[in-house]
């Protein structure tokens, strides 16, 4: 028999990150439930990495076991926790958490687990003359860790987007460059929303809560100009030209 039966490789994988600014589990559960209710298909059985860097000293009071059980109850898959105080590491591991430590590229965490990793940064879209039609424009590249959120209408990105970025729009999404990262159109339930791009390289595409990982989709349009649209309950990808 040729080849290895078991192979371990390093791989960059896009994960949803839950950044905790409160140790109150009731508050966390309420906020997460609201997000799940708005996009149930996207978050169902979604792997989740918990980042405690905003908590500061409050991470010492975080109920690690209760947090993990609450996430499982909501349908998430908690894969790990990071940026916690050294005093909390043993408690987290006993609760079943995998504790991720910052590598050299991101800098070592301090006593309370703060790191210099890039955070998800919201970019305020530029309002154009077409405000009445609920269209907003972003005229700069979207880097890893940045997010554009515009639930009121469609978004136009004039340049490329990077892996690890995220676009969320109530209407359609137009990207005049390479589309990487995650892109969610019709987040309010608009099934007529579409995704247009000059070069399709996104990790995840979603329309009105119907989402697919591009690696799981049978398409020969990766790296080509493409349009993503919803046909009933099924996402389809067709050539732009």
C-alpha positions in Angstrom: 0.0 0.0 0.0 1.5 3.3 -1.1 1.2 6.6 0.9 0.8 7.3 4.5 -2.3 6.1 6.4 -2.1 9.1 8.7 -0.8 12.5 7.7 -0.6 15.7 9.7 -0.1 18.9 7.9 -0.2 22.6 8.8 -3.1 24.4 7.1 -4.6 27.8 7.2 -8.4 27.4 7.9 -11.0 30.2 8.2 -12.7 30.1 11.5 -15.3 32.3 13.1 -13.9 34.1 16.1 -16.0 35.0 19.2 -14.3 38.0 20.9 -15.7 38.2 24.4 -16.1 41.7 26.0 -18.1 40.3 28.9 -17.8 37.3 31.2 -21.6 37.2 31.8 -22.8 34.0 30.2 -26.4 35.2 30.0 -25.4 38.3 28.1 -23.2 36.2 25.8 -25.9 33.7 25.1 -28.5 36.4 24.3 -26.2 38.1 21.8 -25.2 34.8 20.2 -28.8 33.7 20.0 -29.7 36.9 18.1 -26.9 36.3 15.6 -28.0 32.7 15.1 -31.6 33.7 14.6 -30.6 36.1 11.8 -28.4 33.6 10.0 -29.3 30.1 11.3 -27.8 28.1 8.4 -24.5 29.9 8.5 -23.9 29.3 12.2 -25.3 25.8 12.5 -22.5 23.5 13.6 -20.0 26.3 12.9 -16.5 25.8 14.4 -15.8 28.7 16.8 -12.6 30.0 18.3 -13.1 32.1 21.5 -10.8 35.1 22.0 -10.7 36.5 25.5 -8.3 39.4 24.8 -11.0 42.2 25.3 -11.8 40.8 28.8 -8.7 41.8 30.6 -8.9 40.8 34.3 -12.5 39.8 33.9 -11.3 36.6 32.2 -10.4 35.3 35.7 -14.1 35.2 36.5 -15.2 33.5 33.3 -17.0 30.2 33.7 -15.0 28.0 31.3 -17.2 24.9 31.6 -20.4 26.9 31.4 -19.2 28.8 28.3 -18.4 25.6 26.5 -21.7 23.9 27.4 -23.6 27.1 26.3 -21.9 27.2 22.9 -22.6 23.5 22.3 -26.3 24.1 23.3 -26.5 26.9 20.7 -25.2 24.6 18.0 -21.6 25.9 17.8 -18.5 23.7 17.8 -16.0 25.3 20.2 -12.6 24.3 18.9 -10.4 26.4 21.2 -9.8 29.4 23.4 -7.0 32.0 23.3 -5.6 35.0 25.0 -6.5 33.9 28.6 -4.6 34.6 31.8 -2.0 32.0 32.8 -4.1 31.4 35.9 -7.0 30.3 33.8 -5.2 27.8 31.5 -5.6 24.8 33.8 -9.2 25.6 34.5 -9.9 25.9 30.7 -8.2 22.6 30.0 -10.2 20.8 32.7 -13.3 22.2 31.1 -12.4 20.6 27.8 -10.9 23.6 26.0 -7.9 23.5 23.7 -5.8 26.5 24.8 -4.2 28.3 21.8 -1.1 30.3 22.5 0.2 33.2 20.4 3.0 32.3 18.1 6.1 34.3 17.3 4.4 36.0 14.4 1.7 37.5 16.6 3.8 38.2 19.7 3.6 36.5 23.1 0.6 37.2 25.3 1.1 39.1 28.5 0.0 37.8 31.9 -3.6 38.6 31.1 -3.3 37.1 27.6 -3.3 40.2 25.5 -1.8 39.8 22.0 -1.0 41.9 19.1 -2.9 39.8 16.6 -5.0 41.7 14.1 -8.6 42.1 15.2 -11.7 42.2 13.0 -12.0 45.9 12.1 -15.2 47.4 10.7 -14.7 49.7 7.7 -17.2 52.5 7.3 -18.3 52.4 3.6 -18.2 55.6 1.7 -21.7 57.0 0.9 -22.1 57.7 -2.8 -24.5 59.8 -4.8 -26.7 56.7 -5.0 -27.6 56.8 -1.4 -31.3 56.7 -2.2 -30.9 53.3 -3.8 -29.1 51.9 -0.8 -25.8 51.3 -2.4 -22.5 52.0 -0.7 -18.9 51.9 -2.0 -15.6 50.9 -0.4 -12.7 52.3 -2.5 -9.8 50.5 -0.8 -8.6 46.9 -0.5 -10.1 44.8 2.3 -7.3 43.3 4.3 -7.3 40.2 6.5 -9.2 40.8 9.7 -11.3 43.6 8.3 -15.1 43.6 7.9 -17.5 45.6 5.9 -21.1 45.5 7.2 -24.0 47.2 5.4 -27.4 45.6 6.1 -29.4 48.5 4.5 -28.5 47.6 0.9 -25.8 46.6 -1.6 -22.1 46.9 -1.3 -19.6 47.8 -4.1 -15.9 47.0 -3.4 -13.7 48.7 -6.0 -10.5 46.7 -5.2 -9.6 43.2 -4.0 -10.4 41.5 -0.7 -7.9 39.3 1.2 -8.3 35.9 2.8 -9.6 36.4 6.4 -11.8 39.4 5.5 -15.6 39.5 5.6 -18.3 41.3 3.7 -21.9 41.4 4.8 -24.6 43.1 2.9 -28.4 43.3 3.0 -28.4 43.3 -0.8 -26.0 42.3 -3.5 -22.2 42.4 -3.3 -20.0 43.6 -6.3 -16.2 43.1 -6.0 -14.1 44.7 -8.9 -11.1 42.6 -8.1 -10.1 39.2 -6.5 -12.7 38.1 -4.0 -11.2 36.2 -1.1 -12.4 35.6 2.5 -16.1 35.3 3.4 -18.9 37.1 1.6 -22.5 37.1 2.7 -25.2 38.8 0.6 -28.9 39.2 1.4 -28.2 38.8 5.1 -31.7 40.1 5.9 -33.3 37.3 3.8 -33.3 38.9 0.3 -33.2 35.8 -2.0 -32.7 38.0 -5.1 -29.3 39.2 -3.9 -26.3 38.2 -5.9 -22.5 38.2 -5.6 -20.4 39.5 -8.5 -16.6 39.4 -8.7 -13.8 39.6 -11.2 -11.9 36.7 -9.7 -13.7 34.1 -7.5 -11.4 32.9 -4.7 -13.7 33.2 -1.7 -13.5 30.7 1.1 -17.3 31.0 1.8 -20.2 32.5 -0.1 -23.7 33.0 1.3 -27.0 34.4 0.0 -30.0 34.8 2.3 -28.6 32.3 4.8 -27.8 29.6 2.2 -24.0 29.2 2.3 -21.4 27.0 0.8 -17.6 26.6 1.2 -16.1 27.1 -2.2 -13.9 24.1 -1.8 -17.0 21.9 -1.5 -18.7 23.3 -4.6 -18.4 21.6 -8.0 -17.3 24.5 -10.1 -14.6 25.2 -12.7 -14.9 29.0 -12.2 -12.5 29.4 -9.3 -10.1 32.2 -10.2 -12.5 33.5 -13.0 -15.1 36.3 -13.2 -18.3 34.8 -11.7 -21.7 35.5 -10.3 -23.2 33.6 -7.4 -27.0 33.5 -7.1 -29.8 31.5 -5.4 -32.0 29.2 -7.4 -34.6 28.1 -5.0 -32.7 26.5 -2.1 -29.5 26.0 -4.1 -26.5 28.3 -4.6 -25.3 28.4 -8.2 -22.2 29.9 -9.8 -22.2 31.1 -13.4 -19.7 32.9 -15.6 -19.9 36.7 -15.6 -19.2 36.9 -19.4 
